[in-house]
Amino acid sequence: MQITIHHKTFYDYEHPILHAVQALRLTPPSSAGQSVLSWSVRMSGIDNAATYTDAFGNLVHLVTPVAAVQQLEILAEGVVETHDTAGVVGFTHEAAPLSLFLRSTPLTQPDQAIGKLAEKCRNPNPIETLHALMQSIRDAIDYRPDVTDVNTSASVALKSGAGVCQDHAHVMIAACRTLGIPARYVTGYLEIDEDGPSVAHHAWAEAFVDEIGWIGFDPANRICPTPSYVRLATGLDARYAAPLRGIRNGHGVENLSVEVVVTQTQQ
């Protein structure tokens, strides 16, 4: 299918910002399961951006606005054609070694509860292990917004028993790494309503299986990614894969609003 994506981020600052730098991971890759037909990223200063591919294979624009700003808009949009691969991404060619995806981060540090959950799902067949993990995590964590935030760790989310897709993905990653399975965080888009536009910036996990490569697992929805999913960026956790990260020189309140519209344009 073809999916059209409109992703707008708007910053409104209390006082003009004299200097700011934004790292944009807002360009989806063409890979197994998806082909980018058209894409653009617009922001003040992007014509002079430093552009590079990070260790996780993400295209990054490092942008500084051309002048002091009190409002800043970042718009990423385009069309991606997706195909059904049963969630299999396969072998990718990022610079980061596979062993790096076994490393815990503050957001994915396992505790005893995560270790017990992982051991209960352990199976000689890694595919069965991963599917069992996906279902067990969703059983343990109810989907409930406003219970956790961007700084909530996997162990805290599991203990609370509620959270959102970021939390499900972090627990899945932590459990996989506990079992010696390389795992990474994926941020992207999900087209939900086939009869009209939907608003869905989503996150899930990918695990590496020998002879198959990377496979996606979405505990929040209890499925492997379908053609309704579009991969945007990957990393060790949500911070590494964040579509936007920045610093600014200034003071006062910052108001942020995000608009994401995902529409199926062709079956």
C-alpha positions, 0 to 999 in steps of 0.5 A: 500500500501507499502511505502519506505522512504529514509530521509537523512539530511547532515550537513556541518560545517565551523569549526569542532564541538566539541560538539553537541546534536540532538533530533531525531523524525525520527521513525514513529509509528504504528497506525491506518492506518499504520504499520511499517514493517522495520525502521532504524535510523543511525547517529554517536553516536546513539548506545549510544543514550538516547531513550524516548517517549515524551509527544506527543507519539513520539519516541525520540533519543537524540544523541551526536556524538562520536567525533568532527565532521565537517560533520554529516549525519543522515539517516532514512529509512524503509518501512511502510504499509498504509491502508485507514481510511479516515484520522481517527487516532482514540484514541491515548495514549500519556501522554499529556492531551487532554486539552493541544491541546487547548493551543496556541503557538507563531506559532499558536496564533490566531488573529481577522482574524483567529477568523472570518474565524473560526466563518464562518465555525462553524457548529453544526456538528464538522465534517462539521466544520472541512471540511469547515475550511480545504477548507476555509484555502486553499482558503485563502492561496495560495500554494507558496514556499519561501514566508514564513519560519519556523518562520512564524506564522499562523496569518502572513501566513493568512495575506500574503495569501500565504505559504506552508503546514506548514502554512496551518496546523498552521492556521487550528490548530489555527482556531480549538483551537479558536472553542474549538476543540483540534488540533495538528500538524503532520509531515510526508511523502507523496507519490505523484507520483504512477509511480515513486519516489517522494520527499515529506516531508509533514505536516498537522493537526489533530483535535479531535472529540468526539466518533471518536478521532483524524482525519487528515486534509490536507488543502494544498491538500484539503483532509483528509490523504489517504494511500499515507500519513505516519505519523511521529511525532506530537506536538502543532506546527511545532517546537514540532513535528520537526524531527530534533532539536539540539544544538551545541558548535562551531562557523562558518557557518552551511550548511544543505541539506535534501533529502527525497525520498518516493516511493510506492513499492506495491499496 
